[in-house]
Amino acid sequence: MAQGKSLTYRVQHIPLHFNEADLSARLQQAFEENERGRIQPLISLVPSYHAKPNSQNALVQFHPQAPSFLRDVERDKIGMTERQLPIKDAVLNIDANFFGLTQISDPPRGEEIKMDLIFVTGLDGNAFGSWTSRATGVMWPRQFLRDDLPAARVLTYGYNTKLSYNMLHTLEDFCTQLLSSLQLARDSKEALYRPLVLIGHSYGSRVITKSIVKCKILDGNMFNKALLLSLKKIVFFGAPHHGMVTDDIESYLHEKFSAEPTGDARIALVAELRGNDAGMRRELQEFKDLIGTDLKIQIISIYERKPGRRLVQKQQELDSPLPSQTGLSVTWRRDGDAYVPVTKESAILGLPAWLEMQIPSDLDHSNMTKFDHKDATYQLLVKELATVTHGFISRAFPSSSDDVQKALHGLLHLKIPLVYVSSALQTSDLLPFELKQLGHQLRKTLAESQIWIARAEDFACRAILKGNRARAIAISSMIADEEPFVQSSLKTVDNLFEDRHSSPNFSQNINAALRDLATHATRLNSKLQALLKDDLSERPSSDVIFTGVKNEEAFGHLLSMKLSSEGDSVKSMGLSEEVEPKWIPFDSLYFTTEPVLEASREEEGWLEKIVQFFTNHDSSGLKLKPRRFGVLQTNKGFEKVMVEFRPFPEHEPEKARSMRRQGFVNIARMILFSQHGAAWLSTVPLRCISAMESSVTPCFLFIYAAENLFGLDESLQKFATPSAKERALLALNYAKAIVALHSASVCHGLINPFNLYLQVPKSSRDRIISGSIRLDVQNTSPMLAGFEISRSIFAFSDLIDVEDSDWRIYLHPDRLLQGCAKEVQNPQHDVFSLGMVLIVIGLWRPFTSFKKYQEAQTEREKRDFSAKLRKQFQANGSSDTMPWEYRDIISYCLGRSSALPGRLVDTDEARLLSSYGSPKAACVVDALTNLYERIS
C-alpha cells in the first residue's frame, strides 16, 4: 500500500546513545559518492515498543529520493526486502514493511503515558501506509494525535497478508504474534494495567476480535487477564464482522497461485471473510458475549458510505516486448464496477447504543483510514478517545473532578505496590539491624493501609448501592489526594531495592525512603480512619468486622490475622502475643479404616472403639481423603478430632519444601488468631498441626476439635430442613466469615459444603416423630475450615489442584481454567463458591441427589444444572420456600447480575463497582442481612 508522497522507512536496533546526527552520519556512509550532500535523510527517533528497551528506532524519509542502497527496499511492493547496516556492537535493520509492533509517537519527555493506542492494519496493508493520506502524506495517528492526545503512546501492528506473496500464515498466527508483542510492550508495573485502546481496519478487526476471545480463554495467564482489565475501547474501521465481498480478491488469488503446491493458503485466508463462514460467526458471537456481558467495553464502529471499485484483470501493451512475449501484459487493478465491500449491516455489531457508537465515513473502504485533514469523522473519534482515562465513570458521576475519577480506580490498584514493598522489606537480607526494626514498623503500617483501603472499598460500594454517590465521591476524593504521595514513596523505595547492589549509600538512602513512606502511609491511615468514622460508628449489622466490639480491638486482631498469614512476627510489631501452632507426631492420631464408623461418631463409646479396634499408626495404608474424623492422643487422654490433609509433592527441592511448610504454618497462625480475636471469623477450633511424610501422598495436617461437629454436607442428610429464616441466617453467618477472611487479605480457595461446618450442641437437637432431627439454628455455631489451599490474596497459590469433581463444581470457571498453573488468589472466586453454597442451603439438598446432576456427562453440565437450581427460589415470603431476593443474591455471587435485591444499579455504576473487584462478599452480607430481617 502507498505511504503518501514519500516512502517512510523504519530503522531498528539503534543504540540508545545515538542521536539523530549520529544516525544520519551512519546512513550517509552507505550513500554513493554522488548522493552525499544531494540526498538528505529526514530522521525522527522513536522509542522501541519494548517496556524495557535496550535500543531505539527511527522513522526516516529521504529527500528528494531514496539512496541507491535502499533502491531494492523501495521497489519491493511486497515489502519483504530489508537492508542491514553493521555498526559497532549492533546491526541496524532497515525496512518499509513495518511488520510487528512499532511505536510511532510518545508523550513529551517527562510526561506520564496515560494510555496505549494500537493500530492494526487490514488485508494487504502496510502498518504505516494504511493510515497515511494519499493526498497529503500525513500519517494521522502520528502527526494528529500527538497534539490531540498528547498523553497517548501510539503504536502500529503490521503482519504479512500481502496478496501478491504466497505464505502459510493463518489468522491464529497473527493473533498470537499480536498478543506476544503486546506482552513485551506492557511488561512493566507501569504499563501492565495502563488503559488500552485497539483500533483495527478491515481484516485487522478480525485479528482484534479473535485476540480478545483468545485472551479470555487463556486468562489464567496474568498478562491476558491484565489486558482484558485494561481494555477501555475498541475502534473498528470497516470491520467485516458479518462478512465482506471477496469474489474479486479470490479470483485474483486463484489466477496467481492455483499452480503452486501451497497456493491455497492465501485463498483460505480470504475465504474466511465470507459471511457464510461458520467459524467466523461462532467467534463473533463469543466476542459479542464477552464485550457486552463481561467486559462492557465501548465499541466505536466506523462504516463506509462511498463505494470502492472491484479488483479486475486488465491487459496493457508492453513498451519493448521480448521475442517470446505477446506484446501484452496482464495486471489486476481496482478499475471494476463500483461496490461496497463491507456494508453497514456487516460493520455494525448490533450492541446497545451505550456500548456501540456508530460513525459513518464519507470515504471508501481503503481510504476511510487515511484522513487528509481533521474532518468530522476524525473529530468525533478523537472526542471519544479523549475520554478513555475517565472511562464510563464520568457518566455515573458527572459532577466529579478528574482526580476523583482517577481515584475511583485507584483504591484497589494502590494495594498492589503496597504489597510489593512490604514483601521486599520482609525478604530483604541486606538491611542492617536498625533498618530491620524500622522495616518491621513500616510493614505494620502498610498492612494497616491495605486493611483501611479494603474498608474504604466496601463502604464506597455500599454507598453506591444505596444511591449515596456523594459519599462514594468523598471517599474517592480523599484517596485522590493521598495516592500520588504514597505512589511516589513506593516508587522511591522500589528503585532503591532494585539498585541496592550499585548504591554505595544504600543504608542511608533506604533509611530516608522508609521513613518517608511511613509518614505518608500513616497520614493515609489517619485520614481514612477519620473519613470512615461515621460509617463505622453506625455499626450496620452487615459490617462483620467491627460489630459489637471496640474498633481498635477488632482492627488489631484483624491486623494480627493478616500479618500472621503472610509470615510476619506480630509480637515484633507490638501487637498481641505470638500465637504459635503446636506440632505433634503423626502417630498421635488414630483413624478408622471403615467410613461407616466415621458417620457414627456421635454414638456412645465411639472413641474407645477407634482406639481399641481400628488403630492405624502406619500412614502408608491410610486411604487419603480431604477430611477424616479420628482420635488424638494427648497427655490428658483421648480427644475426638477432625483432620484436613494438605498434600505436597513427594519429590521437591528443600527450599520449595521449606517455603511450603512455612505457608502452612502461616495459615495455622491465622486460624488461631481468628479464634482468639474480636474480629468475626468463626473457624473450627484448631488444636494442632502435623505432617504425614511416609505416605504415597505426603501431607501436612490441620487437626481440629470435633466434638458436636458436623460438615454442612452431613447436615443436609442428618437434619430436617430449617425454616426459610433459619436458612437465611446460616447463609448470612457463612458469608460473614468469608468477609472477615477477605478483610485479613486471605482468600479461602475452597468454599463448599464439605468445608463449612456446624457445631451443634446436643441440647440444640430436637428429635421429632418422623425420625429426623430438627436444629435449633439460633444456638448452632456455623464455622469455617478447609484451609488446604488458602493463601494471602496477593500470594501465589498452591500448585496442587482440586481433583474431586463434586468439589470442582463449586469453583469459579476462571479458577478451573487455570488448572494447576494457578496465579494469585482471587476473592471473587470465593464469592462465586459462596453463591453455589447458598443454593445448597436454600434447597437443603446436595446437588448430588438430583438425577439430572447424576446423569450429566461433564463438569460444565453439572455446574450449569446446579446454578440453574437458584431459579426455584421465587416465593414472596408467604411460604417456607426461599424468597426471590435470595435467588437474586445468588445471581450476584455467580456474576450473573450486577445488582442486588431492591437496589437498581445502572450500567455505569456496575462498571464502577467492577473497579472495586465486584462482586464483593461484603455486599452479599449486606443483602442477606436485609433479607433475614424481612423474613417473618
Secondary structure, 3 states (H helix, E strand, C coil): CCCCCCCCEEEEEECCCCCHHHHHHHHHHCCCHHHECCEEEEEEEEECCCCCCCCEEEEEEEECCCCHHHHHHHHCCCCCCCEEEEECCEEEEEECCCCEEEEEECCCCCCCCCEEEEEECCCCCCCCHHHECCCCCCEHHHHCHHHHCCCEEEEEEECCCCCCCCCCCCHHHHHHHHHHHHHHHCCCCCCCCCCEEEEEECHHHHHHHHHHHHHHHCCCCHHHHHHHHHEEEEEEECCCCCCCCCHHHHHHHHHHHCCCCCCHHHHHHHHCCCCCCHHHHHHHHHHHHHHHHHHCCEEEEEEECCCEECCEEEEEECCCCCCCCCCEEEEEECCCCEECCCCHHHHCCCCCCCCEEEEEECCCCCHHHCCCCCCHHHHHHHHHHCCCCCCCHHHHCCCCCHHHHHHHCHHHHHHHHHHHHHHHHHHCCCCCHHHHHHHHHHHHHHHHHHHHHHHHHHHHHHHHHCCCHHHHHHHHHHHHHHHHHHHHHHHHHHHHHHCCCCCCCHHHHHHHHHHHHHHHHHHHHHHHHHHCHHHHHHCCCCCCCCCCCCHHHHHHHHHHHHHHHCCCCCHHHCCCCCCCCCECCHHHEEECCCHHHHHCCCCCCHHHHHHHHCCCCCHHHCCCCCEEEEEEEECCEEEEEEEEEEECCCCCCHHHHHHHHHHHHHHHHHHHHHHHCCCCCCECCEEEEEEECCCCCCEEEEEEECCCEEEHHHHHHHECCCCHHHHHHHHHHHHHHHHHHHHCCEECCCCCCCCEEEECCHHHEEECCCCCEEECHHHCEEEECCCCCCEECCCECCCCCCCCHHHHCCCCHHHHHHCCCCCECCHHHHHHHHHHHHHHHHHCCCHHHCHHHHHCCCHHHHHHHHHHHHHHCCECCCCCCCEHHHHHHHHHHCCCCCCECCECCCHHHHHHHHHCCCCCHHHHHHHHHHHHHHCC
